[in-house]
Amino acid sequence: MDEETWNLLLMEDWNSITETDSELTNQAVFALMHIVVRKFNIHPNKRNHVSLVHPDYLVAKDLAISTHSPLPNIKEYLFFDQCHNQCYILPCLRRKHFGILFFDQFTNAIHYADSLLRFDFTDQEVQGIALDLGFPHQKVKHLTHSKIQLQSDNTSCGIFCVLYCEQFCKHGTVWALSNVNVGAVRQQFFEALRNSEFLGTSHFFAEENKRKRGRPSALKTIKSGKENRAIDVPISINGNFPPNFINRPGRPALNKTWPLKTNCFENERSRGRPPKLLSVVDDEEKCSKPLSAQKTRGRPITNPVGRPKRKSSTPEGVRPHKKLGIEKEETTVSPDKKEDGFVNSLQLLLKKYMHQLEEQSEREKQKLLNRIESVVVDHLITESSSSSAAVSSSYDDEDLKIEEKANSTSLDFSKKKSLIAAYLGQRETLERLIKRFGLSSNEQYARVQIKRIEKEVLSNKPNRRQAYEMLSERVKDIIEYADDVEMIDLHDTDIVRAGFEQSICFGIDDFKGSKFWTQGMKNKIGVKSRHIDARIPMTEKKNGPSIDEKIKQFREQEVERIRKQYPLDRIFNCDQTAIRYEMVRNRSLTKVGRAKLFRRSQNKNSTTHSFTLQPCISADGKITGRTFVTLCERIPPKSSAKMTAPFKKLYVTHSYSGFMSSKLACEWMLKVFLPAAPNNSVLLLDSWNGFIQMSKLPEVRRKNIEICVFPKKTTGELQPLDISFNRQFKNFVHKLESQIRYKAKHINISKRETKLKILEFAMDQFAAPRFNVLICRGFCKLGVNRTPQSYYENPDQYCFKPSATSKTLCQTCRKLAFCRCGWCAKTYCVVCAIHHRH
C-alpha cells in the first residue's frame, strides 16, 4: 500500500473493522484488498497479474454522468497496473452495500459476487465498466449461493468482498463454498492491516521497483522519529499462501514480534492510524496530556498532541510536492494546536492530482472549483435535510408529499412566478414557501434558491441546466421522428448537428457537442448502431385516389360496361410471368435440430435464370391461341425452328435477357392473338409500357379490338391471370420437375427441348374442359362472369393425387404411375407423361 492510500485511513476505517456490528468503510475494504492483491502479485509462481480498481471510480463516474461532465479516466484509479493485465478486481458500493466484480480475460467473462444476491449494478452498467477497462463483449455471470457463501447479517458485506477477492487470487474462477467466522476474520484483517504499515527498506523496494508492482508513489519511504525503519513485514491474512513465497531469502520469519511503546501506541490509535515504532519519546509529558477531540467524517475522534510536524510555507496539513523541489523540514506543533483530520485527508487526496491541475488553464480550474462547490453544497443540504428528522407539528401529510415531489422535479415557469410574487410581496413566510414549493429545508440555502429563481424570472430566460434539458428534449424528438417516421440513416454526427442547430433556440452560445454529450443523448433516446436489414424505396405521396378507390372505380365503371357490351368468349386477358429453367423451392422436410439443410439440383445456374411465358385466356374458361414463350438466348441455334415445330401449343421466341420487349409484344399481337381472336373483342392488359406500341397497330383497329388497361398496382386484385392461373401453373410445373429429379435423373430439365416438352404438357392439361372452372374463377372475381361456379380441383391436385396414381401402372411402359391425364383420366409415369398429348 502506498503512502497516499495509507494516509487516507482514519479512525472511522479502523473502527469499522474492529467493531462487530459496524459496516466496513469504502477505504477499509480497499485497503484490505490492496494487501491481498499485492501479496498475490509479488508471488514468483503466480498464474497471471491482477490489477485493483479503487471503488471511488464508480462514485466519480456517477457524478460525471449526473452533471454531464467528462467521464473520469479509469487509469487514474488503477493499482498494480501493467500494460498487459489479465484480470481486474473492482469493489462496488451502492445503497450502503458492497459487491465485487472480477474481470477475467481467461474465461472472457465478468463474475459478479454479492453476499446478499442483490446485484445492484445492472448488466449494462457492468459491461460499460468492462468497456472502460478494454474488455468489450463480455458476459456477466452472477455468482449464486451454490458457489459462494452468503452473509447472515447486515454488516459483513465488506468482509465477504475481501474473502471473495482472496479466493479469486488463490483459485481463480473455481468458486467453492467455505464456512468462515466473521468475528474471527475481522480480527485477522485488523492484525494484517496493522502489520502492513507503510514501510521502506533498501532491498525490499529495490525488488519492488524491479518487479514494477504497484504505483511509483509506493516506492517512497517515511521517517519515524529520527531513525529510518528498515524492516520488511510480511503480510498474511489467513497464512495459507505457498511457503516458498513467505520464507524466501531476505524476509523475516512470520513469528517475529516488535516492541511497542504503550503511550505512542495509544496516540497512534487515536489518530486512526496503526501504531508506528518510535525509538524515543522526546517529551513524556506530551503523551500524558489529555487528548483533544475533533470531528472527522461526521464522527468525533481524538487527535494526538505533541506530534512532530514539518516547518513549511505551505498551508497547514498540505505536504509540499516533490516535483517542485521543496525540501521537507521537521518541526513541532504546539500542544494546544488542533488538527482537523478531515481537512488533512482532503488535502492529501488533492495533492495526488496537483501536478495535473497545474497544467490546466485558469478556465478549467475555475470550472473544477465550481463543481467541487456544488458537490459540497449538495452534500451539506442532504445532511441537513436528513438530520432534521423532527418535523414541525404544523406540517401536515399533504405538505410533506408536496415537498418530496417538488424536490425530485424542477418547478415550471408559472410556479416560479408564483414563488417570486409570494416572496417579494411577503404574503407568506419563508417556512411556508419551503413547504409549498419544495425548497431546501436549510433556510439560508432556500433564500439562495429564491434569488436564483428571481433572476431567471426577471430575465425571462431559462438557466443553463434547464436550457440543456430543453435542448435534450428537442433533439430527442427530432431523432425519434427521423428514426420512426422518416426512416433515414442516422449517425452520431446527426445528433451533434441537431444539437448545434437547436442550441441557438435556447441561448446556449458555447455548445460544443462533445462525445460525452452525444453518448448521453444516445442513452437517453435509447438508440445504438445496428445493421440495416432492408431498404424501402422512398415513394412520393400523391394527391390522387388510393389503390382501393382505383379498384372500386374500375369495377363500377369499366367492368360493368365490358360485361354488358361483350360476350364471355370475346373478353380476353394476357399477362407475362417468369418461369425458371429449373423450378425449385426453398423449403423441404428434414430432421428436427439439423443446423443446415442441403438439397440437390441438376444445374445451379438454371435455378436462378428464367424466361418469360405469356398465356392468354378468355372469360368462358379457355386458353386462347398459342402460348408465347421468350427464351433467354442471345443467339438461337440454326435448328431452333425445326426443334420447336412439333410444339403446337407454343410459340417460341428468344431475347438476350429472357424478357419481352415492345417488338416481341407486337409480334405476339400479329401472329398469336389476332389470328385466334374474333372481331369486336376486348383485351384486358396491365399498365406495362410495352403494350402501348402494340395497341397502336393498324391491324388492331381493323379488327376493332378494344384495349382496356388496369390501373397501376391493382393487377393483384383485378387481373384474372394473377388470380387463378399463373400460380397454379407454376405449382404444376414444380411438382412435375421434382418427380423428374427423383425418379428420372437421366432427364436434363434445363435443356431447351425438355423444358418445352414440360410446358407443352402443362398447357395441354390446363386446356382440358375439366379445368375451365379454374380459368373462369379469375373473371368471376373481377365481376365480368357472374355464372355460379361449382367446386373444382386444381390441375396439380387432380393430376398428381397420390391416392389415385400411386397404386396404378403407366399405360405405356407399365411402371408405377405418377400423373393422371385431365382429358382421359389415364395414368402415366413421369417420363411418358411429358410426351402425352391430346
Residue pairs with C-beta under 8 A, 6 or more apart in sequence:
1 31
1 34
1 35
1 38
1 196
1 198
1 218
2 198
2 214
2 215
2 217
2 218
2 220
3 198
3 217
3 218
3 220
3 222
4 217
4 348
4 349
4 351
4 352
5 30
5 31
5 34
6 31
6 197
6 198
6 273
7 344
7 345
7 348
8 27
8 345
8 348
8 349
9 27
9 28
9 31
9 272
9 273
9 274
10 27
10 271
10 272
10 296
10 297
10 301
10 341
10 345
11 269
11 270
11 271
11 272
11 296
11 299
11 301
11 302
11 341
12 25
12 272
12 296
12 297
12 299
12 301
13 25
13 27
13 28
13 31
13 272
14 28
14 190
14 269
14 272
14 274
15 22
16 22
16 23
16 24
16 25
16 28
16 158
17 24
17 28
17 32
17 186
17 189
17 190
17 193
18 186
18 187
18 190
20 155
20 182
20 183
20 186
21 155
22 155
23 96
23 155
23 157
23 158
24 32
24 98
24 157
24 158
24 159
25 158
26 55
26 56
26 93
28 158
28 193
29 55
29 91
29 98
29 158
29 161
29 162
30 52
30 54
30 55
30 91
31 193
32 162
32 189
32 192
32 193
32 237
33 52
33 89
33 91
33 161
33 162
33 165
34 52
34 79
35 192
35 193
35 196
35 235
35 237
36 162
36 165
36 166
36 169
36 237
37 50
37 51
37 52
37 79
37 80
37 89
37 165
37 169
38 80
38 213
38 214
38 235
39 169
39 235
39 236
39 241
40 46
40 50
40 169
40 170
41 49
41 50
41 80
41 211
41 213
41 214
42 208
42 211
42 213
42 245
43 241
43 242
43 245
44 244
44 245
44 248
45 242
45 244
45 245
47 172
48 86
48 87
48 106
49 80
49 82
49 84
49 85
49 86
49 87
50 80
50 85
50 86
50 87
50 88
50 89
50 168
50 169
51 78
51 79
51 80
51 81
51 82
51 85
51 87
51 88
51 89
52 78
52 79
52 80
52 88
52 89
52 90
53 74
53 77
53 78
53 79
53 88
53 89
53 90
53 133
54 77
54 78
54 79
55 90
55 91
55 92
55 93
56 77
57 72
57 74
57 77
57 90
58 90
58 92
58 93
58 94
58 129
59 93
60 72
60 77
61 71
61 72
63 69
63 375
64 70
64 71
64 72
64 516
65 71
65 520
67 371
67 374
68 468
68 516
68 517
68 520
69 371
69 516
70 514
70 516
71 132
71 516
74 132
74 133
75 81
76 353
79 214
79 215
80 213
80 214
81 215
82 212
85 105
86 104
86 105
86 106
87 102
87 103
87 104
87 105
87 106
87 168
88 101
88 102
88 103
88 133
88 135
89 100
89 101
89 102
89 103
89 165
89 168
90 100
90 101
90 103
90 129
91 98
91 99
91 100
91 101
91 158
91 161
91 165
92 98
92 99
92 100
92 101
92 120
92 121
93 99
94 120
94 121
95 120
97 114
97 116
97 118
97 120
97 157
98 115
98 157
98 158
98 160
98 161
99 112
99 113
99 114
99 115
99 118
99 119
99 120
99 121
99 157
99 161
100 112
100 113
100 114
100 161
100 164
100 165
101 110
101 111
101 112
101 113
101 121
101 126
101 129
102 110
102 111
102 112
102 113
102 164
102 168
102 173
103 110
103 130
103 133
103 135
103 138
104 110
104 111
104 172
104 173
105 135
106 172
106 173
107 173
108 138
108 139
109 138
109 139
109 140
109 141
109 173
110 126
110 127
110 130
110 135
110 138
110 139
110 140
110 141
111 141
111 143
111 168
111 173
111 175
112 119
112 121
112 126
112 140
112 141
112 142
112 143
113 143
113 148
113 160
113 161
113 164
114 120
114 142
114 143
115 148
115 149
115 150
115 151
115 156
115 157
115 160
115 161
116 150
116 151
116 157
117 142
117 144
117 145
117 150
119 142
123 140
126 140
127 138
127 140
130 136
130 138
143 175
146 177
147 175
147 176
147 177
148 160
148 164
148 175
148 177
149 160
149 163
149 177
149 178
149 179
149 180
150 160
151 157
151 159
151 160
151 182
153 182
156 182
159 182
159 185
159 186
159 189
162 189
162 237
163 178
163 180
163 185
166 237
166 238
167 175
167 176
167 178
170 240
170 241
188 237
188 238
189 237
192 235
192 236
192 237
193 274
194 274
194 275
195 233
195 235
196 233
196 235
197 233
197 274
197 275
197 276
198 222
199 221
199 222
199 229
199 231
199 232
199 233
200 219
200 220
200 221
200 222
200 228
200 229
200 230
201 229
201 230
201 231
201 232
202 230
203 232
203 250
204 232
204 250
205 219
205 221
207 250
208 214
208 218
208 219
209 219
217 352
221 228
222 229
224 276
224 277
224 278
224 279
225 278
225 279
225 280
225 308
226 279
226 280
227 279
229 277
231 252
231 258
232 250
232 251
232 252
233 252
234 246
234 251
234 252
234 254
236 246
236 254
239 254
246 254
247 253
258 277
259 277
260 275
260 277
261 277
261 278
261 281
263 281
263 284
263 287
263 288
264 275
264 276
264 278
264 281
264 287
265 275
266 287
267 287
267 291
267 304
267 307
268 274
268 275
268 276
268 304
269 275
270 291
270 301
270 302
270 303
270 304
271 301
271 303
271 304
271 341
272 296
272 301
272 341
281 287
282 306
282 308
283 306
286 305
286 306
286 335
287 306
289 305
289 306
289 335
291 302
291 303
291 304
291 305
292 302
292 303
292 305
292 338
293 300
293 301
293 302
293 303
294 300
294 301
294 302
294 303
294 338
294 339
294 340
294 341
295 301
295 342
296 340
296 341
296 342
296 345
297 342
298 383
301 341
303 338
303 339
303 341
305 333
305 335
305 336
305 337
306 332
306 333
306 335
307 333
308 330
308 331
308 332
308 333
309 330
309 331
309 332
309 333
310 319
310 328
310 329
310 330
310 331
311 329
311 330
311 331
312 319
312 320
312 326
312 328
312 329
314 320
314 326
315 347
317 339
317 340
317 343
317 344
317 347
317 348
318 347
318 351
319 328
319 347
319 348
319 351
320 326
320 327
320 328
321 351
321 354
321 355
323 355
333 339
357 365
357 368
360 368
377 445
380 442
381 440
381 441
381 442
381 445
384 440
384 441
384 442
385 440
385 441
385 442
388 441
391 400
392 431
395 435
399 435
399 436
402 435
402 436
402 438
403 434
403 435
403 438
404 438
405 438
406 437
406 438
406 439
407 438
410 466
410 469
411 419
411 437
411 438
411 453
413 457
415 437
416 453
416 456
416 457
417 457
419 433
419 437
419 450
419 453
420 450
420 453
420 454
420 457
422 428
422 433
423 430
423 433
423 450
423 454
424 454
428 436
430 443
430 446
430 447
431 443
433 439
433 446
433 450
434 440
434 441
434 443
434 446
439 446
439 449
439 450
440 446
440 449
452 463
456 462
456 463
461 507
462 470
462 506
462 507
464 508
467 506
467 507
467 508
468 506
468 508
470 506
471 499
471 502
471 503
471 506
471 508
471 511
472 521
472 524
474 498
474 502
474 505
474 506
475 495
475 498
475 499
475 502
475 521
476 521
476 524
476 525
478 498
478 502
479 490
479 494
479 495
479 498
479 521
479 525
479 527
480 525
482 488
482 490
482 494
483 490
483 527
487 536
489 532
490 527
491 529
492 515
492 518
492 522
495 518
495 521
495 522
496 513
496 518
499 511
499 513
499 517
499 518
499 521
500 511
500 513
503 509
503 511
522 528
545 553
547 711
547 713
547 714
550 711
550 712
550 713
550 714
551 711
551 714
551 717
551 718
554 710
554 711
554 714
554 718
555 718
555 782
555 783
558 708
559 782
559 783
559 784
560 783
562 571
562 682
562 708
562 784
563 783
563 784
563 786
565 682
566 680
566 681
566 682
568 618
568 619
568 620
568 779
568 784
568 785
569 618
569 619
569 620
569 622
569 678
570 618
570 677
570 678
570 680
570 681
570 682
571 618
571 619
571 681
571 682
571 684
571 779
571 784
572 616
572 617
572 618
572 619
572 624
572 673
572 677
572 681
572 682
572 683
572 684
573 616
573 617
573 618
573 683
573 684
573 685
573 719
573 720
573 721
573 778
573 779
574 614
574 615
574 616
574 617
574 668
574 673
574 683
574 685
574 721
575 614
575 615
575 685
575 686
575 715
575 719
575 721
575 722
575 726
576 612
576 613
576 614
576 660
576 688
577 612
577 613
577 614
577 615
577 721
577 726
577 729
577 730
578 610
578 611
578 612
578 613
578 658
579 610
579 611
579 612
579 613
579 730
579 733
579 759
580 606
580 607
580 608
580 609
580 610
581 603
581 606
581 607
581 609
581 610
581 611
581 632
581 749
581 750
581 755
582 601
582 602
582 603
582 606
582 607
582 737
582 749
582 750
583 730
583 733
583 734
583 737
583 738
584 599
584 601
584 607
584 734
585 734
588 597
588 599
590 597
600 741
601 607
601 741
602 741
602 748
602 749
602 750
603 748
603 750
606 749
606 750
609 632
609 658
610 632
610 658
611 629
611 630
611 631
611 632
611 658
612 629
612 630
612 655
612 658
612 659
612 660
613 627
613 628
613 629
613 630
613 759
614 627
614 628
614 629
614 630
614 660
614 668
615 623
615 627
615 628
615 721
615 725
615 729
615 763
616 623
616 624
616 625
616 627
616 628
616 672
616 673
616 676
617 623
617 624
617 720
617 721
617 725
617 775
617 778
618 624
618 775
619 720
619 776
619 779
619 784
619 785
620 772
620 776
620 785
621 771
621 772
621 773
621 774
621 775
621 776
622 767
622 772
622 775
623 763
623 766
623 767
623 775
624 673
624 676
624 677
625 672
625 673
625 675
625 676
625 677
626 648
626 649
626 650
626 651
626 672
626 676
627 649
627 650
627 651
627 759
627 763
628 651
628 653
628 660
628 664
628 668
628 672
629 650
629 651
629 652
629 653
629 756
629 759
630 653
630 654
630 655
630 658
630 659
630 660
630 664
631 652
631 653
631 654
631 655
631 658
631 752
632 654
632 655
632 656
632 657
632 658
633 654
633 655
633 656
634 654
634 656
636 654
637 643
640 652
640 654
643 752
643 753
644 650
644 652
644 756
647 756
647 757
647 759
647 760
648 760
649 760
649 763
649 764
649 767
650 756
650 759
650 760
650 763
651 668
651 671
651 672
652 756
653 664
653 667
655 661
655 664
660 668
660 690
661 690
662 689
662 690
662 691
662 692
662 693
662 694
665 690
665 691
665 693
665 694
666 693
666 694
666 697
668 694
669 694
669 697
669 699
669 700
670 697
670 699
673 683
674 699
674 700
674 703
674 705
677 683
677 703
677 705
679 703
679 704
679 705
680 703
680 704
681 703
681 704
681 705
681 706
682 705
682 706
682 707
682 708
683 705
683 706
683 707
683 708
684 708
684 710
684 719
684 720
685 691
685 707
685 708
685 709
685 710
686 709
686 710
686 715
686 719
687 709
687 710
687 711
687 712
691 707
691 709
694 700
695 707
700 707
710 718
710 719
711 718
715 722
716 722
718 782
719 778
719 782
720 775
720 778
720 779
720 781
720 782
721 778
722 778
723 777
723 778
723 781
723 782
724 774
724 775
724 777
724 778
724 781
725 766
725 774
725 775
725 778
728 774
728 794
728 795
728 796
729 762
729 766
729 795
731 794
731 796
732 762
732 765
732 766
732 794
732 795
732 796
732 799
733 758
733 759
733 762
735 796
735 800
736 758
736 761
736 762
736 800
736 819
736 830
736 833
736 834
737 749
737 758
739 800
739 818
739 830
740 747
740 749
740 830
741 749
743 818
743 829
743 830
744 830
744 831
747 754
747 831
748 754
749 755
749 758
754 834
757 834
757 835
758 834
760 834
760 837
761 833
761 834
761 835
761 836
761 837
762 795
764 823
764 836
764 837
764 838
765 771
765 795
765 799
765 821
765 822
765 823
766 774
766 775
766 795
766 822
768 795
768 821
768 822
768 823
768 838
770 792
770 798
770 822
770 823
771 792
771 794
771 795
771 798
771 822
773 789
773 790
773 792
774 792
774 794
774 795
776 785
776 787
776 789
777 789
777 792
779 785
780 786
780 787
780 789
795 822
798 820
798 822
799 819
799 820
799 821
799 822
800 818
800 819
800 820
801 820
804 820
804 827
805 817
805 818
805 819
805 820
805 827
806 816
806 817
808 816
808 817
808 827
809 815
809 816
809 817
809 827
810 816
810 817
810 827
810 828
810 829
810 832
811 817
811 826
811 827
811 828
811 832
812 828
812 829
812 832
813 829
813 831
813 832
815 829
816 829
817 827
817 828
817 829
818 827
818 828
818 829
818 830
818 833
819 827
819 828
819 829
819 830
819 833
820 826
820 827
820 828
821 827
821 828
821 836
821 838
823 838
824 838
828 836
